[in-house]
Every structure is written in structure tokens, then in C-alpha cells.
Amino acid sequence: MKKLLLVCLLFASAVFAGDAVPKNIILFIGDGMGLSQVTAGKIAKGTLEMERCPVTGFVTTWADGALVTDSAAAATALATGVKTRNGALGVDSNDKPLKNVIEYAKEKGKATGVAVACSLTHATPAGFIVHAPSRKLDAEIAAQIVSSDVDVLFGGGLDYFKSSLPELQKKMPVALTTEEFRKIGTPAKAAAILYPVHPPYAAERAVSLKELTQKAVQILSQDKDGFFLMVEGSQIDWAAHKNDGTNVVSEVVDFDNAVGAGLDFAAKDGQTLVIVTADHETGGFAVLGGSVENKTVNQTGFVADKHTAAMVPLFTYGPGSAVFSGIHDNTDIGKTMLHYIME
């Protein structure tokens, strides 16, 4: 593994020579968000925040040994630059732990965080924090999250943290309600575990993903050495699994609003790379009817209720973004982030 990492770093040094190195990285993952999901969001909003990103591309998403990935394998690829089997979190296909972007960032003295619209133990956030052979081990995953050195933990999953909550509360302020979250201020570390398991869909959530993102950035940007933040629009995927076109659109809109918060910070800061992509596409989604003038999507279709192997979109902004033009594998994103953090 050390030899592989050295080869990757030597390759990266050649590719990125002369390119600007970001101080901060914000990675936005729209779970299940393919090109048609983005199209639906654009029809509904008129102009997407993602359109502010000048560099665009596409990403292949397959897992080790499987054409169609799950979220655990995809998160691991994005977080470590290494493909693994479906169901695995932060380990390779032989269950050997893989060092992730958050761990590398902490070694460099950077602040780190995750803000998600799901349980913190779910596949995508867990893939950036823990090392586990199965995504189904929620209690074990929660314990690993509490033992980690992540500075900001925003999401749901309180039921899984009950036994380890006192330990977490010793490490940082922990908000368990919307009111507590909005009074949390800007401590160096903070957690908000606002739901027993997962939040409801965007239309019913008391705290939007945008608000979580803004608070996470406020806290993490206090670190003079910079930060890494992963934000997930988790429920685009879930709506697509249910072939629910209405909630696909509203979840994309909620996610895009959060992207706007990240881009607003990056535009003022000038040292922040924003990456917007997806872990995979879900449903073979298509927009079949609606109105651009009225900003409506009133007819949608799905090929299946499962993930697909379709490439997903990639949008980037800020220093270091130029290398993301064109077609990439999901591991390329992980390797590039690791290169920038280790510079």
C-alpha cells in the first residue's frame, strides 16, 4: 500500500505542478444525483448554484468487483482514493484499513467535519470517518465516530449514539434539538445529532442542509491551518429508490442551496476548493414533462428502483479546480484531495 501511495503521489506531483493548492476543501456529495436529477433541479430553480462552478466533468463510479456501486464503496473511493467492495467502509476489499482524507487532514493540523441529511452512521458519512467491514454495523460505527478526532458532526442517528453520547459530550458541545443547534455558537468542536435516525424529507426538515453547512463552515474556518468538510445531500437517493420524482426535485434543490453556501464562503475566502459530485446515480431517472417558464417538473420516469452505473456530474470551483475538467474515476477525486492536503 505504501508503494502504491508513493506512485500516486509522484504521478500527482507531475500532474499538479504549478497549480494552486487550496487551503480548504469542501466536498459536496449529492447521493444518487445523476445528470437528470441535476436537470430537474435546474428546471425547478431556474439557475443552480452549481452553475457558478467554472470547471465541469463526469465521474465513473463502479466498485471493486461490481459495475454498480453502493454508497459505502463509493464513499470509501472518494475518501481514500482506493476502490473497495460494496458494503465496506474505509477498508479495502480484504478489510485492511485505508487512511482517509479526514485522517490526513488532521495530521496536517486542519479542522474536519461532516454535515449530512441522514444518520451520521450511514454509508457516506461513515465512509469518511470509520473503518468497518460492513455498513450495517451502526452501533460499532457510532462508537468509532465518537472516538475519532472529527471536529464537526452534523446529522441524525441519535438512537445509535445513546451508549457513547456521554463520551461525545465530554469532547464537544452536542445539540440534540433545533433550538440547541441554533444556540451552539462557534466552539472549536461541535456536534448536532438532531434526529433519532434519519431526518424527514427536505420539505419537513426544521434545519436545512444549507443551515448545517453554514454553521459547519463558521466553526471550521476558525482553524488557521484550514479545513476539510464533507456535505451530503443524502435523500436524493432515497427519493429515487422510491421512484418519487417530487422529492427527488426538492432534495436536489435543498442540496444545491447548501452548495451555494459553500460557494459564497469560497468566493470571499479565495483559498477554498469546492467539489460537487455524486457517489452514484439512482433509478435511471428521467424528466418527461414540466415547464421551464413555470419552473415545474410534473412528469418523471425511472428505469429501476436501484443504483445504476451511469456516470455522475462533477462541478468544481476555486484553487486547484482546473484538473477536474473531463472524465474521471471516483478514486481520482480522492487522490487529488489527498495530494492537495499533503502538499
C-alpha positions in Angstrom: 0.0 0.0 0.0 2.9 2.4 0.8 4.4 1.7 -2.6 1.0 2.4 -4.3 0.6 5.7 -2.4 4.1 6.8 -3.4 3.4 6.1 -7.0 0.1 8.1 -6.7 2.0 11.0 -5.2 4.7 11.0 -7.8 2.0 10.9 -10.5 0.1 13.7 -8.8 3.2 15.9 -8.4 3.7 15.7 -12.2 0.0 16.5 -13.0 -0.5 19.3 -10.5 2.9 21.0 -10.9 2.3 24.8 -10.9 -1.4 24.5 -10.0 -2.7 26.4 -7.0 -3.1 24.4 -3.8 -6.2 25.1 -1.8 -6.1 25.8 2.0 -9.6 24.4 2.5 -11.7 21.8 0.7 -15.5 21.4 0.8 -16.7 18.3 -0.9 -20.4 18.2 -1.7 -21.9 14.7 -2.4 -25.4 14.5 -3.9 -26.3 10.9 -3.1 -27.8 9.3 -6.1 -27.6 12.5 -8.1 -27.1 11.9 -11.8 -27.3 14.3 -14.7 -31.1 14.1 -15.0 -31.5 14.8 -11.3 -29.4 18.0 -11.8 -31.6 18.8 -14.8 -34.7 18.5 -12.7 -33.2 20.8 -10.1 -32.3 23.4 -12.7 -35.9 23.4 -14.1 -37.2 23.9 -10.6 -34.8 26.7 -9.6 -34.1 28.3 -13.0 -30.4 28.8 -12.1 -28.5 26.4 -10.0 -25.8 27.4 -7.5 -23.7 24.6 -9.1 -23.6 26.7 -12.3 -21.3 29.1 -10.5 -18.6 26.4 -10.9 -16.5 27.1 -14.0 -15.0 23.6 -14.3 -17.2 20.6 -15.1 -16.7 17.0 -15.8 -18.1 13.5 -15.3 -17.2 10.7 -12.8 -17.3 6.9 -13.2 -18.4 5.2 -10.0 -18.0 1.4 -10.2 -16.8 -0.5 -7.1 -14.1 -3.2 -6.8 -15.7 -6.3 -8.4 -19.0 -4.6 -9.2 -20.1 -2.4 -12.1 -22.8 -0.8 -9.9 -21.5 0.7 -6.6 -23.2 1.2 -3.3 -22.7 4.3 -1.2 -20.2 2.6 1.1 -17.8 1.6 -1.6 -18.3 5.0 -3.4 -17.6 7.0 -0.2 -14.5 4.9 0.5 -13.2 5.6 -3.0 -13.9 9.4 -2.6 -12.4 9.5 0.9 -9.3 7.3 0.2 -8.6 7.2 -3.5 -8.9 3.4 -3.4 -11.7 1.2 -4.7 -13.3 -1.4 -2.4 -16.1 -3.9 -2.4 -19.7 -2.9 -1.9 -20.7 -2.6 1.7 -17.2 -1.9 3.0 -16.4 1.4 4.9 -12.8 2.7 4.9 -11.3 -0.7 4.3 -10.0 -2.3 1.1 -11.6 -5.5 -0.3 -9.5 -7.6 2.1 -10.8 -5.5 5.1 -7.4 -3.7 5.5 -8.0 -0.2 6.8 -7.4 2.6 4.4 -6.3 6.0 5.6 -8.9 8.6 4.6 -8.9 12.3 3.8 -10.1 13.4 7.2 -7.2 11.5 8.9 -4.7 13.0 6.5 -6.2 16.5 7.1 -5.9 16.1 10.9 -2.3 15.1 10.6 -1.7 18.5 8.8 -3.5 20.3 11.7 -6.6 21.0 9.7 -10.1 21.1 11.2 -12.5 18.5 9.8 -16.2 17.9 9.6 -19.2 16.2 8.1 -22.8 17.6 7.6 -25.4 15.3 6.2 -29.1 14.8 5.8 -29.1 11.3 7.2 -27.8 9.4 10.2 -24.1 10.0 10.9 -23.7 6.3 10.9 -25.0 6.0 7.3 -22.7 4.8 4.5 -21.5 8.2 3.1 -20.5 10.0 6.3 -19.2 6.8 7.9 -17.1 6.1 4.8 -15.2 9.3 5.6 -14.6 8.6 9.2 -14.6 4.9 10.2 -13.0 1.6 9.2 -15.6 -1.2 9.2 -16.1 -4.4 7.1 -19.9 -3.7 6.9 -22.0 -0.6 6.6 -24.7 -2.4 8.7 -22.7 -2.1 12.0 -24.4 1.1 13.2 -23.5 0.8 16.9 -19.9 0.0 16.1 -19.8 2.8 13.6 -21.2 5.2 16.1 -18.6 4.3 18.6 -15.8 4.8 16.1 -17.2 8.2 15.2 -17.2 9.2 18.8 -13.6 8.0 19.2 -12.5 9.9 16.0 -11.0 13.4 16.0 -13.6 14.9 13.7 -14.4 18.5 14.8 -17.9 18.9 13.4 -20.6 16.2 13.3 -24.0 17.4 12.0 -26.7 14.9 11.1 -29.0 12.3 12.6 -28.7 8.9 14.2 -29.1 9.6 17.9 -30.5 6.1 18.6 -27.1 4.7 17.7 -25.1 7.1 19.9 -27.0 6.5 23.1 -24.3 4.4 24.8 -21.5 6.6 23.6 -23.2 10.0 23.9 -21.6 10.9 27.3 -18.2 10.4 25.8 -19.0 12.6 22.9 -20.4 15.3 25.2 -17.1 15.4 27.1 -15.3 16.2 23.8 -17.6 18.9 22.4 -21.0 20.6 22.8 -23.7 18.4 21.4 -27.0 19.8 20.2 -29.9 17.4 20.3 -32.7 19.8 19.2 -33.1 22.6 16.6 -33.1 25.2 19.4 -29.9 23.9 20.9 -28.3 23.8 17.4 -29.1 27.4 16.7 -27.6 28.5 20.1 -24.4 26.5 19.7 -22.3 29.4 18.6 -18.8 28.8 17.2 -16.9 26.5 19.5 -13.8 24.8 18.1 -15.7 21.5 18.0 -19.5 20.8 17.9 -22.0 18.0 17.2 -25.6 18.2 16.3 -27.5 14.9 16.3 -31.0 16.1 15.6 -33.0 13.0 14.8 -33.4 9.5 16.3 -32.3 8.0 12.9 -32.8 10.0 9.7 -34.3 13.4 9.1 -37.5 13.7 7.1 -37.5 14.9 3.5 -36.4 18.5 2.9 -39.9 20.0 2.9 -40.4 18.9 6.5 -36.9 19.4 8.0 -36.6 22.2 10.6 -32.9 22.7 9.7 -31.9 22.8 6.1 -28.7 21.3 4.7 -27.7 24.9 3.9 -28.0 26.0 7.5 -25.9 23.0 8.6 -23.3 23.8 6.0 -23.1 27.5 7.0 -22.6 26.6 10.7 -20.0 23.9 9.9 -18.0 26.4 7.8 -18.3 29.1 10.5 -16.8 26.7 13.0 -14.2 25.0 10.8 -12.9 28.2 9.2 -11.6 29.4 12.6 -8.7 27.0 12.2 -5.6 28.9 10.9 -4.4 25.7 9.1 -7.5 25.3 7.1 -10.2 22.6 7.0 -11.9 19.8 5.1 -15.7 19.5 5.1 -17.9 16.8 3.5 -21.5 17.7 3.0 -24.0 15.1 1.7 -27.5 15.6 0.2 -28.4 12.2 1.4 -32.0 11.8 0.4 -31.9 12.5 -3.3 -31.0 8.8 -3.4 -33.8 7.7 -1.2 -36.5 9.5 -3.2 -35.1 8.0 -6.4 -35.2 4.5 -4.8 -38.9 5.1 -4.1 -39.4 6.4 -7.7 -40.6 9.6 -6.1 -39.9 12.4 -8.6 -41.4 15.2 -6.5 -39.0 14.6 -3.6 -36.1 14.0 -6.0 -36.5 17.6 -7.1 -37.0 19.1 -3.7 -33.9 17.2 -2.4 -31.8 18.4 -5.3 -32.9 22.0 -4.6 -32.1 21.6 -0.8 -28.6 20.2 -1.7 -28.0 22.9 -4.3 -28.8 25.6 -1.7 -26.2 24.1 0.5 -23.7 24.2 -2.4 -24.5 27.9 -2.6 -23.4 28.4 1.0 -20.1 26.7 0.3 -19.5 28.8 -2.8 -20.4 32.0 -1.0 -17.7 31.3 1.5 -15.2 30.2 -1.2 -15.8 33.4 -3.2 -14.9 35.5 -0.2 -12.1 33.4 1.1 -10.2 32.8 -2.1 -8.4 29.8 -0.7 -11.1 27.2 -0.8 -11.7 24.4 -3.4 -15.3 23.4 -3.7 -16.1 20.0 -5.3 -19.6 19.0 -6.1 -20.4 15.5 -7.3 -22.3 12.3 -6.5 -21.5 8.8 -5.2 -23.6 7.2 -7.9 -26.9 7.7 -9.9 -30.1 6.1 -8.6 -33.2 5.0 -10.5 -32.2 5.7 -14.1 -34.2 8.9 -13.6 -35.6 11.0 -16.4 -37.5 14.3 -16.8 -40.5 13.7 -19.0 -42.7 16.8 -18.6 -42.9 20.2 -17.0 -42.3 23.8 -17.8 -39.1 25.9 -17.8 -41.2 29.1 -17.7 -43.2 27.9 -14.6 -40.3 26.1 -13.0 -42.2 22.9 -12.7 -41.4 19.2 -13.2 -44.6 17.4 -13.4 -43.7 14.1 -15.1 -40.8 11.9 -14.3 -39.7 8.3 -15.1 -37.4 5.7 -13.7 -35.8 2.7 -15.2 -35.4 0.9 -11.8 -35.5 1.4 -8.1 -31.8 0.7 -7.7 -28.5 2.3 -8.3 -27.1 2.5 -11.9 -23.6 2.6 -13.4 -24.2 5.9 -15.2 -21.5 8.5 -14.8 -22.3 11.3 -12.5 -21.7 15.1 -12.9 -18.7 17.0 -11.4 -18.6 20.7 -10.7 -15.6 22.5 -9.2 -14.6 26.0 -8.1 -11.6 27.6 -6.6 -7.8 27.0 -6.4 -6.9 23.5 -7.7 -10.2 23.1 -9.7 -8.7 23.1 -13.2 -7.6 19.5 -13.0 -11.2 18.3 -12.7 -12.2 19.0 -16.2 -13.2 16.0 -18.3 -13.9 12.4 -17.3 -12.5 11.0 -14.0 -12.9 7.9 -11.8 -14.2 8.5 -8.3 -10.8 7.4 -7.0 -9.2 10.3 -8.9 -11.1 12.8 -6.7 -9.9 11.1 -3.6 -6.3 11.0 -4.8 -6.4 14.7 -5.8 -7.8 15.8 -2.5 -5.1 13.8 -0.7 -2.5 15.4 -2.8 -3.7 18.9 -2.0 -3.9 18.2 1.7 -0.4 16.6 1.9 1.2 19.5 -0.1 
